[in-house]
Amino acid sequence: MKSFLIGFVNKTHGRFVNAVVLGLFIAVFAGGAKTGQAAMTKVVSARGSLDLVFRQASRESGVPLRLLQAIAYVESRWRHAVPEAGTQDGHDHQRAYGVMGLRDDSWFGSSLVEAARLLHQPPEALIQSAQLNIRGAALLLAKLRDTTPSAEGSTTPDSDDLSAWAQAVSRYSGIPTIDEARSYVREIFLTLREGVSAKNGVFIAPAGPEALALGPWDFAENPTDEPQGEFPGSVWDPSPNITPGAIRPSHVIIHTTQGSFAGAVSWLKNPKAQVSSHYVIRSRDGYVKQLVSERDRAWHARCWNRLAIGIEHEGFVNTPDWYTDVLYQSSARLVRYLGGKHALTLDHLHVVGHDFWSKPYFRDSELSALNCNDHSDPGIHWNWDFFLRLVSPPLP
């Protein structure tokens, strides 16, 4: 682990003033990668300093402090991830950069470039620096606020009224599909309502269930009121990225989304993405969406697709906070259901990660004859012992 000091300049009231020098700790997680395995993203941990950065960015931009913190929590769990050039952690998802999940692609837009322009910095600086990432995102949110009509017809929502920021938050996400954009906004405001325990020096006190009214943006996700998936309790939300039929499942592949739940669902439904998964599970509550019928082949693991059902899990490979107990439990219930329905063997050779190719016991699997993968998800933080015990509990 290598520590270094970063100084940065804060623009306040039109003047540039010197800001504090922050101590950051950079941890590069190699993940036990073997020769030829895709290197993982490095995670910059700014313990004890992010709270100060959020406060300064809020003062500079006029964006409510708690809103900045909530967006960052939903995007990154307050971790600054810096992708290694030319590597792939998840399965072909568009990358979200840094604490604030900035984007630069044809599907989610160019929030990274726009935020960098507002700071008069190159985009790479916002990728590398947690402080610049937060400051740039805050200025971008303020710009989106100023160009978003409010319910009363004013062009500028009250900066202290968190619910008036819903449309700006949706635009910030860059998610082009309406349902997923609404889901993203709802996740931000649920975070504000419920609060978050202290992590990385940041804390969000709960606002309570009635504190934030989102109007048309507020909706209850109730699986009983939505189209049902094949797995009981899942919600059917079909992706066009399938090969009808053409699957004889003998394996389950565990994936990590490398981004937020709403963003991942939107991307997996994008016809141009040429990727999909049978199921996607949310970290916070284990909520499950089904995107591809179990009768059809999803596009999630290259040459393994014809033999495997794919399950995406919200999170990032190098941030263990995403792998919650409720996510493990929801996924294990789904895998047990799949095992019973499709007569699958539920062991470490048949319930495997996208990184299975890198394991020493890969050679004992029938998938070893189809070695076409190079991804590193779900990574070293996925607790396989715990998960497989949930999937196949030992007999009493």
C-alpha positions as a Markdown table, in Angstrom:
| # | Residue | x | y | z |
|---|---|---|---|---|
| 1 | Met | 0.0 | 0.0 | 0.0 |
| 2 | Lys | 1.4 | 3.3 | -1.0 |
| 3 | Ser | 0.5 | 6.7 | 0.5 |
| 4 | Phe | 0.9 | 10.0 | -1.0 |
| 5 | Leu | -0.3 | 13.6 | -0.5 |
| 6 | Ile | -2.4 | 15.5 | -3.0 |
| 7 | Gly | -2.9 | 19.2 | -2.9 |
| 8 | Phe | -5.8 | 20.7 | -4.7 |
| 9 | Val | -7.2 | 24.1 | -5.5 |
| 10 | Asn | -10.8 | 25.1 | -4.6 |
| 11 | Lys | -12.6 | 27.7 | -6.5 |
| 12 | Thr | -14.8 | 29.8 | -4.2 |
| 13 | His | -16.9 | 32.9 | -5.1 |
| 14 | Gly | -15.0 | 33.3 | -8.3 |
| 15 | Arg | -11.6 | 33.2 | -6.7 |
| 16 | Phe | -9.1 | 30.3 | -6.5 |
| 17 | Val | -7.9 | 29.7 | -3.0 |
| 18 | Asn | -5.6 | 27.2 | -1.5 |
| 19 | Ala | -7.4 | 24.3 | 0.0 |
| 20 | Val | -6.1 | 21.7 | 2.5 |
| 21 | Val | -3.7 | 19.1 | 1.5 |
| 22 | Leu | -5.3 | 15.7 | 1.9 |
| 23 | Gly | -3.6 | 12.4 | 2.7 |
| 24 | Leu | -4.9 | 9.6 | 0.5 |
| 25 | Phe | -4.1 | 6.0 | 0.6 |
| 26 | Ile | -3.9 | 4.1 | -2.7 |
| 27 | Ala | -4.5 | 0.4 | -2.6 |
| 28 | Val | -3.9 | -1.6 | -5.7 |
| 29 | Phe | -5.7 | -4.9 | -5.4 |
| 30 | Ala | -4.0 | -7.5 | -7.5 |
| 31 | Gly | -6.6 | -10.1 | -6.6 |
| 32 | Gly | -4.2 | -13.0 | -6.8 |
| 33 | Ala | -4.2 | -12.6 | -10.6 |
| 34 | Lys | -2.3 | -15.3 | -12.4 |
| 35 | Thr | -0.2 | -14.7 | -15.5 |
| 36 | Gly | -2.5 | -13.7 | -18.3 |
| 37 | Gln | -5.5 | -12.8 | -16.1 |
| 38 | Ala | -7.0 | -9.4 | -16.6 |
| 39 | Ala | -5.6 | -7.0 | -14.0 |
| 40 | Met | -8.2 | -5.5 | -11.6 |
| 41 | Thr | -9.1 | -1.9 | -11.0 |
| 42 | Lys | -7.1 | -0.1 | -8.4 |
| 43 | Val | -9.2 | 1.4 | -5.6 |
| 44 | Val | -8.1 | 4.7 | -4.0 |
| 45 | Ser | -9.3 | 4.9 | -0.4 |
| 46 | Ala | -9.6 | 8.3 | 1.1 |
| 47 | Arg | -10.4 | 7.4 | 4.6 |
| 48 | Gly | -11.0 | 10.3 | 6.9 |
| 49 | Ser | -10.9 | 12.9 | 4.1 |
| 50 | Leu | -13.9 | 12.4 | 1.8 |
| 51 | Asp | -16.2 | 14.2 | 4.2 |
| 52 | Leu | -14.1 | 17.3 | 3.9 |
| 53 | Val | -14.0 | 17.0 | 0.1 |
| 54 | Phe | -17.8 | 16.6 | -0.1 |
| 55 | Arg | -18.3 | 19.7 | 2.1 |
| 56 | Gln | -16.0 | 21.8 | 0.0 |
| 57 | Ala | -17.7 | 20.6 | -3.2 |
| 58 | Ser | -21.1 | 21.4 | -1.8 |
| 59 | Arg | -20.1 | 25.0 | -0.8 |
| 60 | Glu | -18.5 | 25.5 | -4.2 |
| 61 | Ser | -21.4 | 24.3 | -6.3 |
| 62 | Gly | -24.5 | 24.9 | -4.2 |
| 63 | Val | -25.5 | 21.2 | -4.4 |
| 64 | Pro | -26.8 | 19.9 | -1.0 |
| 65 | Leu | -24.1 | 18.0 | 0.8 |
| 66 | Arg | -26.3 | 15.0 | 1.6 |
| 67 | Leu | -27.3 | 14.7 | -2.1 |
| 68 | Leu | -23.7 | 14.5 | -3.2 |
| 69 | Gln | -22.9 | 11.9 | -0.5 |
| 70 | Ala | -26.0 | 9.8 | -1.5 |
| 71 | Ile | -25.1 | 9.8 | -5.2 |
| 72 | Ala | -21.5 | 8.8 | -4.4 |
| 73 | Tyr | -22.7 | 6.0 | -2.1 |
| 74 | Val | -25.0 | 4.6 | -4.8 |
| 75 | Glu | -22.4 | 4.9 | -7.5 |
| 76 | Ser | -19.3 | 3.7 | -5.6 |
| 77 | Arg | -19.9 | 3.0 | -1.9 |
| 78 | Trp | -17.6 | 6.0 | -1.4 |
| 79 | Arg | -14.6 | 4.4 | -3.1 |
| 80 | His | -12.6 | 5.9 | -5.8 |
| 81 | Ala | -12.0 | 3.3 | -8.5 |
| 82 | Val | -9.4 | 3.9 | -11.2 |
| 83 | Pro | -9.7 | 1.4 | -14.1 |
| 84 | Glu | -6.4 | -0.1 | -15.4 |
| 85 | Ala | -6.1 | 0.7 | -19.1 |
| 86 | Gly | -6.9 | -2.2 | -21.4 |
| 87 | Thr | -8.4 | -4.5 | -18.7 |
| 88 | Gln | -11.9 | -5.8 | -18.1 |
| 89 | Asp | -13.2 | -6.5 | -14.6 |
| 90 | Gly | -16.8 | -7.2 | -15.3 |
| 91 | His | -18.4 | -8.4 | -18.5 |
| 92 | Asp | -18.3 | -5.7 | -21.1 |
| 93 | His | -20.1 | -3.0 | -19.1 |
| 94 | Gln | -19.4 | 0.7 | -19.8 |
| 95 | Arg | -17.1 | 2.0 | -17.1 |
| 96 | Ala | -18.2 | 4.4 | -14.3 |
| 97 | Tyr | -15.2 | 6.5 | -13.2 |
| 98 | Gly | -14.4 | 7.4 | -9.6 |
| 99 | Val | -16.4 | 8.2 | -6.5 |
| 100 | Met | -19.2 | 9.9 | -8.4 |
| 101 | Gly | -19.5 | 7.3 | -11.2 |
| 102 | Leu | -18.8 | 9.7 | -14.1 |
| 103 | Arg | -19.3 | 8.3 | -17.6 |
| 104 | Asp | -17.8 | 8.7 | -21.1 |
| 105 | Asp | -19.5 | 6.5 | -23.6 |
| 106 | Ser | -22.2 | 6.4 | -26.2 |
| 107 | Trp | -24.9 | 4.9 | -24.0 |
| 108 | Phe | -24.7 | 6.9 | -20.7 |
| 109 | Gly | -23.2 | 10.1 | -22.1 |
| 110 | Ser | -20.2 | 12.2 | -21.4 |
| 111 | Ser | -20.6 | 13.4 | -17.8 |
| 112 | Leu | -16.8 | 12.8 | -17.3 |
| 113 | Val | -15.9 | 15.2 | -20.1 |
| 114 | Glu | -18.6 | 17.8 | -19.1 |
| 115 | Ala | -17.4 | 17.8 | -15.5 |
| 116 | Ala | -13.8 | 18.1 | -16.5 |
| 117 | Arg | -14.7 | 21.1 | -18.8 |
| 118 | Leu | -16.4 | 22.8 | -15.8 |
| 119 | Leu | -13.2 | 22.4 | -13.8 |
| 120 | His | -10.9 | 23.4 | -16.7 |
| 121 | Gln | -9.1 | 20.0 | -16.2 |
| 122 | Pro | -8.4 | 17.1 | -18.6 |
| 123 | Pro | -10.8 | 14.1 | -18.1 |
| 124 | Glu | -7.9 | 12.0 | -17.0 |
| 125 | Ala | -7.4 | 14.2 | -13.9 |
| 126 | Leu | -11.0 | 13.4 | -12.7 |
| 127 | Ile | -10.3 | 9.7 | -13.3 |
| 128 | Gln | -7.2 | 9.8 | -11.1 |
| 129 | Ser | -8.2 | 12.3 | -8.4 |
| 130 | Ala | -11.0 | 11.7 | -5.9 |
| 131 | Gln | -11.2 | 15.4 | -5.1 |
| 132 | Leu | -11.5 | 16.5 | -8.7 |
| 133 | Asn | -14.0 | 13.8 | -9.4 |
| 134 | Ile | -16.3 | 15.0 | -6.6 |
| 135 | Arg | -15.9 | 18.7 | -7.4 |
| 136 | Gly | -16.5 | 18.2 | -11.1 |
| 137 | Ala | -19.6 | 16.1 | -10.5 |
| 138 | Ala | -20.9 | 18.7 | -8.1 |
| 139 | Leu | -20.5 | 21.5 | -10.6 |
| 140 | Leu | -22.2 | 19.3 | -13.3 |
| 141 | Leu | -25.1 | 18.7 | -11.0 |
| 142 | Ala | -25.5 | 22.4 | -10.3 |
| 143 | Lys | -25.5 | 23.0 | -14.1 |
| 144 | Leu | -28.1 | 20.4 | -14.6 |
| 145 | Arg | -30.2 | 21.9 | -11.8 |
| 146 | Asp | -30.0 | 25.3 | -13.4 |
| 147 | Thr | -31.3 | 23.9 | -16.7 |
| 148 | Thr | -34.0 | 21.7 | -15.3 |
| 149 | Pro | -37.5 | 23.2 | -15.0 |
| 150 | Ser | -39.1 | 22.7 | -11.6 |
| 151 | Ala | -42.7 | 21.7 | -10.9 |
| 152 | Glu | -43.6 | 25.4 | -10.3 |
| 153 | Gly | -42.3 | 26.5 | -13.7 |
| 154 | Ser | -39.1 | 28.0 | -12.4 |
| 155 | Thr | -35.9 | 27.0 | -14.1 |
| 156 | Thr | -33.9 | 26.7 | -10.8 |
| 157 | Pro | -35.1 | 24.4 | -8.1 |
| 158 | Asp | -34.6 | 25.5 | -4.5 |
| 159 | Ser | -31.1 | 24.3 | -3.6 |
| 160 | Asp | -32.2 | 23.3 | -0.2 |
| 161 | Asp | -35.2 | 21.2 | -1.4 |
| 162 | Leu | -33.7 | 17.8 | -2.1 |
| 163 | Ser | -36.8 | 16.5 | -3.8 |
| 164 | Ala | -36.5 | 19.3 | -6.4 |
| 165 | Trp | -33.3 | 17.8 | -7.6 |
| 166 | Ala | -34.9 | 14.5 | -8.8 |
| 167 | Gln | -34.9 | 15.5 | -12.5 |
| 168 | Ala | -31.3 | 16.8 | -12.3 |
| 169 | Val | -30.2 | 13.5 | -10.7 |
| 170 | Ser | -31.9 | 11.5 | -13.4 |
| 171 | Arg | -30.1 | 13.5 | -16.1 |
| 172 | Tyr | -26.8 | 13.2 | -14.2 |
| 173 | Ser | -27.1 | 9.4 | -14.3 |
| 174 | Gly | -27.1 | 9.4 | -18.1 |
| 175 | Ile | -29.4 | 6.4 | -18.1 |
| 176 | Pro | -31.4 | 6.7 | -21.3 |
| 177 | Thr | -34.2 | 4.2 | -20.4 |
| 178 | Ile | -37.0 | 5.7 | -18.4 |
| 179 | Asp | -37.7 | 2.9 | -16.0 |
| 180 | Glu | -34.1 | 2.5 | -15.0 |
| 181 | Ala | -33.6 | 6.3 | -14.7 |
| 182 | Arg | -36.5 | 6.4 | -12.2 |
| 183 | Ser | -35.1 | 3.4 | -10.4 |
| 184 | Tyr | -31.7 | 5.2 | -10.1 |
| 185 | Val | -33.4 | 8.3 | -8.6 |
| 186 | Arg | -35.4 | 6.2 | -6.2 |
| 187 | Glu | -32.2 | 4.5 | -5.0 |
| 188 | Ile | -30.6 | 7.9 | -4.3 |
| 189 | Phe | -33.5 | 9.1 | -2.3 |
| 190 | Leu | -34.0 | 5.8 | -0.4 |
| 191 | Thr | -30.4 | 6.3 | 0.6 |
| 192 | Leu | -31.2 | 9.8 | 1.9 |
| 193 | Arg | -34.3 | 8.5 | 3.7 |
| 194 | Glu | -32.7 | 5.5 | 5.4 |
| 195 | Gly | -29.2 | 6.9 | 6.0 |
| 196 | Val | -25.8 | 5.2 | 5.8 |
| 197 | Ser | -23.5 | 4.3 | 8.6 |
| 198 | Ala | -20.1 | 6.0 | 8.7 |
| 199 | Lys | -17.7 | 4.7 | 5.9 |
| 200 | Asn | -14.6 | 6.5 | 4.7 |
| 201 | Gly | -15.2 | 9.3 | 7.1 |
| 202 | Val | -18.7 | 10.0 | 5.6 |
| 203 | Phe | -22.1 | 9.6 | 7.3 |
| 204 | Ile | -25.6 | 10.2 | 6.2 |
| 205 | Ala | -28.2 | 10.5 | 8.9 |
| 206 | Pro | -31.6 | 9.0 | 8.1 |
| 207 | Ala | -34.2 | 11.6 | 7.0 |
| 208 | Gly | -37.2 | 9.3 | 7.6 |
| 209 | Pro | -39.8 | 7.9 | 5.2 |
| 210 | Glu | -41.9 | 11.1 | 4.9 |
| 211 | Ala | -39.0 | 13.6 | 4.7 |
| 212 | Leu | -38.5 | 13.5 | 0.9 |
| 213 | Ala | -41.5 | 13.5 | -1.5 |
| 214 | Leu | -40.5 | 12.8 | -5.1 |
| 215 | Gly | -43.9 | 13.2 | -6.7 |
| 216 | Pro | -43.9 | 11.4 | -10.1 |
| 217 | Trp | -40.4 | 10.1 | -9.4 |
| 218 | Asp | -41.6 | 8.3 | -6.2 |
| 219 | Phe | -42.8 | 4.8 | -6.8 |
| 220 | Ala | -42.8 | 1.5 | -4.9 |
| 221 | Glu | -41.1 | -1.5 | -6.4 |
| 222 | Asn | -43.6 | -4.2 | -5.7 |
| 223 | Pro | -42.8 | -7.5 | -7.5 |
| 224 | Thr | -46.5 | -8.6 | -7.0 |
| 225 | Asp | -47.6 | -5.6 | -9.2 |
| 226 | Glu | -45.1 | -6.2 | -12.0 |
| 227 | Pro | -44.6 | -8.9 | -14.6 |
| 228 | Gln | -43.3 | -11.9 | -12.9 |
| 229 | Gly | -40.1 | -13.7 | -13.8 |
| 230 | Glu | -39.6 | -17.4 | -13.8 |
| 231 | Phe | -37.9 | -17.3 | -10.4 |
| 232 | Pro | -40.6 | -16.7 | -7.8 |
| 233 | Gly | -40.4 | -13.1 | -6.6 |
| 234 | Ser | -38.3 | -11.9 | -9.6 |
| 235 | Val | -39.5 | -9.2 | -12.0 |
| 236 | Trp | -39.6 | -9.8 | -15.7 |
| 237 | Asp | -37.9 | -7.0 | -17.7 |
| 238 | Pro | -36.8 | -8.5 | -21.1 |
| 239 | Ser | -33.6 | -7.8 | -22.9 |
| 240 | Pro | -33.5 | -8.1 | -26.7 |
| 241 | Asn | -29.9 | -9.5 | -26.5 |
| 242 | Ile | -30.7 | -13.3 | -26.7 |
| 243 | Thr | -30.3 | -16.3 | -28.9 |
| 244 | Pro | -33.7 | -18.1 | -28.7 |
| 245 | Gly | -33.5 | -21.6 | -27.4 |
| 246 | Ala | -29.9 | -22.8 | -27.9 |
| 247 | Ile | -29.1 | -23.5 | -24.2 |
| 248 | Arg | -28.7 | -26.7 | -22.3 |
| 249 | Pro | -27.8 | -25.4 | -18.8 |
| 250 | Ser | -25.3 | -27.3 | -16.7 |
| 251 | His | -23.6 | -24.4 | -15.0 |
| 252 | Val | -24.4 | -21.1 | -13.3 |
| 253 | Ile | -22.0 | -18.2 | -13.9 |
| 254 | Ile | -21.6 | -15.5 | -11.2 |
| 255 | His | -20.9 | -12.0 | -12.5 |
| 256 | Thr | -20.4 | -8.5 | -11.0 |
| 257 | Thr | -22.0 | -5.6 | -12.8 |
| 258 | Gln | -19.1 | -3.1 | -12.3 |
| 259 | Gly | -21.7 | -0.4 | -11.8 |
| 260 | Ser | -25.1 | 0.5 | -10.2 |
| 261 | Phe | -28.1 | -1.8 | -10.5 |
| 262 | Ala | -30.1 | 0.6 | -12.6 |
| 263 | Gly | -27.2 | 1.4 | -14.9 |
| 264 | Ala | -26.4 | -2.3 | -15.4 |
| 265 | Val | -30.0 | -3.2 | -16.2 |
| 266 | Ser | -30.2 | -0.4 | -18.7 |
| 267 | Trp | -26.9 | -1.5 | -20.4 |
| 268 | Leu | -28.0 | -5.1 | -20.6 |
| 269 | Lys | -31.1 | -4.1 | -22.4 |
| 270 | Asn | -29.2 | -1.9 | -24.9 |
| 271 | Pro | -29.4 | -3.7 | -28.3 |
| 272 | Lys | -26.0 | -2.2 | -29.3 |
| 273 | Ala | -24.3 | -3.6 | -26.1 |
| 274 | Gln | -24.5 | -7.1 | -27.4 |
| 275 | Val | -24.5 | -8.4 | -23.8 |
| 276 | Ser | -27.2 | -9.7 | -21.4 |
| 277 | Ser | -27.7 | -11.9 | -18.4 |
| 278 | His | -30.5 | -14.1 | -17.3 |
| 279 | Tyr | -30.8 | -12.4 | -13.9 |
| 280 | Val | -29.6 | -9.2 | -12.1 |
| 281 | Ile | -29.6 | -8.9 | -8.3 |
| 282 | Arg | -29.4 | -5.6 | -6.3 |
| 283 | Ser | -27.0 | -5.2 | -3.4 |
| 284 | Arg | -29.1 | -3.3 | -1.0 |
| 285 | Asp | -32.1 | -5.6 | -0.7 |
| 286 | Gly | -31.6 | -8.6 | -3.0 |
| 287 | Tyr | -34.2 | -7.4 | -5.5 |
| 288 | Val | -34.1 | -9.6 | -8.6 |
| 289 | Lys | -34.8 | -8.8 | -12.2 |
| 290 | Gln | -35.0 | -11.4 | -15.0 |
| 291 | Leu | -33.9 | -10.1 | -18.4 |
| 292 | Val | -33.6 | -13.4 | -20.4 |
| 293 | Ser | -35.8 | -16.5 | -20.2 |
| 294 | Glu | -34.1 | -19.6 | -18.9 |
| 295 | Arg | -35.1 | -21.3 | -22.2 |
| 296 | Asp | -33.0 | -18.8 | -24.2 |
| 297 | Arg | -29.3 | -18.2 | -24.4 |
| 298 | Ala | -28.1 | -14.9 | -22.8 |
| 299 | Trp | -24.8 | -13.3 | -23.9 |
| 300 | His | -22.7 | -13.1 | -20.8 |
| 301 | Ala | -19.8 | -15.6 | -20.9 |
| 302 | Arg | -18.8 | -16.0 | -24.5 |
| 303 | Cys | -18.4 | -19.7 | -25.4 |
| 304 | Trp | -19.9 | -20.8 | -22.1 |
| 305 | Asn | -23.3 | -19.2 | -22.9 |
| 306 | Arg | -24.8 | -22.4 | -24.3 |
| 307 | Leu | -24.1 | -24.3 | -21.1 |
| 308 | Ala | -24.7 | -21.6 | -18.5 |
| 309 | Ile | -27.3 | -19.4 | -16.8 |
| 310 | Gly | -25.8 | -16.0 | -16.0 |
| 311 | Ile | -26.5 | -14.0 | -12.8 |
| 312 | Glu | -25.2 | -10.4 | -12.4 |
| 313 | His | -24.7 | -9.0 | -8.9 |
| 314 | Glu | -24.6 | -5.3 | -8.4 |
| 315 | Gly | -21.2 | -4.0 | -7.3 |
| 316 | Phe | -17.5 | -3.7 | -8.1 |
| 317 | Val | -14.9 | -6.4 | -8.1 |
| 318 | Asn | -12.6 | -4.5 | -5.7 |
| 319 | Thr | -15.2 | -3.2 | -3.3 |
| 320 | Pro | -16.4 | -5.9 | -0.9 |
| 321 | Asp | -19.1 | -3.6 | 0.6 |
| 322 | Trp | -21.4 | -4.4 | -2.3 |
| 323 | Tyr | -21.4 | -8.2 | -1.5 |
| 324 | Thr | -24.0 | -7.9 | 1.3 |
| 325 | Asp | -25.6 | -10.8 | 3.2 |
| 326 | Val | -29.0 | -10.1 | 1.6 |
| 327 | Leu | -27.4 | -10.2 | -1.9 |
| 328 | Tyr | -25.7 | -13.6 | -1.1 |
| 329 | Gln | -29.0 | -15.0 | 0.3 |
| 330 | Ser | -31.1 | -13.8 | -2.6 |
| 331 | Ser | -28.5 | -15.2 | -5.1 |
| 332 | Ala | -28.3 | -18.5 | -3.2 |
| 333 | Arg | -32.1 | -18.9 | -3.3 |
| 334 | Leu | -32.0 | -18.3 | -7.1 |
| 335 | Val | -29.3 | -20.8 | -7.6 |
| 336 | Arg | -31.1 | -23.4 | -5.5 |
| 337 | Tyr | -34.2 | -22.8 | -7.6 |
| 338 | Leu | -32.2 | -23.2 | -10.8 |
| 339 | Gly | -30.6 | -26.3 | -9.6 |
| 340 | Gly | -33.9 | -27.9 | -8.8 |
| 341 | Lys | -35.6 | -26.9 | -12.0 |
| 342 | His | -32.7 | -27.8 | -14.4 |
| 343 | Ala | -31.2 | -30.7 | -12.4 |
| 344 | Leu | -27.9 | -28.9 | -12.0 |
| 345 | Thr | -25.0 | -30.1 | -9.8 |
| 346 | Leu | -24.5 | -27.3 | -7.2 |
| 347 | Asp | -20.9 | -27.5 | -6.4 |
| 348 | His | -17.7 | -25.5 | -7.0 |
| 349 | Leu | -17.3 | -26.9 | -10.5 |
| 350 | His | -20.8 | -26.0 | -11.7 |
| 351 | Val | -21.6 | -22.8 | -9.8 |
| 352 | Val | -18.7 | -20.7 | -10.8 |
| 353 | Gly | -17.5 | -17.2 | -11.4 |
| 354 | His | -16.7 | -15.5 | -14.7 |
| 355 | Asp | -13.1 | -15.8 | -13.5 |
| 356 | Phe | -13.4 | -19.6 | -13.2 |
| 357 | Trp | -10.9 | -20.0 | -16.0 |
| 358 | Ser | -8.1 | -18.7 | -13.6 |
| 359 | Lys | -8.8 | -21.2 | -10.9 |
| 360 | Pro | -6.5 | -24.3 | -10.4 |
| 361 | Tyr | -9.5 | -26.6 | -10.5 |
| 362 | Phe | -10.8 | -25.2 | -13.8 |
| 363 | Arg | -9.0 | -28.1 | -15.5 |
| 364 | Asp | -11.4 | -30.5 | -13.7 |
| 365 | Ser | -14.5 | -28.9 | -15.3 |
| 366 | Glu | -16.1 | -29.6 | -18.6 |
| 367 | Leu | -15.8 | -25.9 | -19.3 |
| 368 | Ser | -12.1 | -26.2 | -19.6 |
| 369 | Ala | -12.6 | -27.5 | -23.1 |
| 370 | Leu | -14.1 | -24.1 | -23.9 |
| 371 | Asn | -11.6 | -21.7 | -22.4 |
| 372 | Cys | -12.6 | -18.4 | -24.1 |
| 373 | Asn | -12.8 | -16.1 | -21.1 |
| 374 | Asp | -10.4 | -13.6 | -19.5 |
| 375 | His | -12.6 | -11.7 | -17.0 |
| 376 | Ser | -11.9 | -11.3 | -13.3 |
| 377 | Asp | -15.4 | -11.0 | -11.7 |
| 378 | Pro | -16.7 | -11.7 | -9.1 |
| 379 | Gly | -13.1 | -11.5 | -7.8 |
| 380 | Ile | -11.3 | -12.2 | -4.5 |
| 381 | His | -13.9 | -10.5 | -2.3 |
| 382 | Trp | -16.7 | -12.9 | -3.3 |
| 383 | Asn | -17.0 | -15.3 | -0.4 |
| 384 | Trp | -17.3 | -18.7 | -2.1 |
| 385 | Asp | -17.3 | -20.8 | 1.0 |
| 386 | Phe | -20.1 | -18.8 | 2.5 |
| 387 | Phe | -22.1 | -18.7 | -0.7 |
| 388 | Leu | -21.8 | -22.4 | -1.5 |
| 389 | Arg | -22.9 | -23.2 | 2.1 |
| 390 | Leu | -26.0 | -21.1 | 1.4 |
| 391 | Val | -26.6 | -22.8 | -1.9 |
| 392 | Ser | -26.1 | -26.3 | -0.5 |
| 393 | Pro | -26.5 | -26.2 | 3.3 |
| 394 | Pro | -24.9 | -29.2 | 5.1 |
| 395 | Leu | -27.2 | -31.9 | 6.3 |
| 396 | Pro | -28.1 | -31.7 | 10.0 |
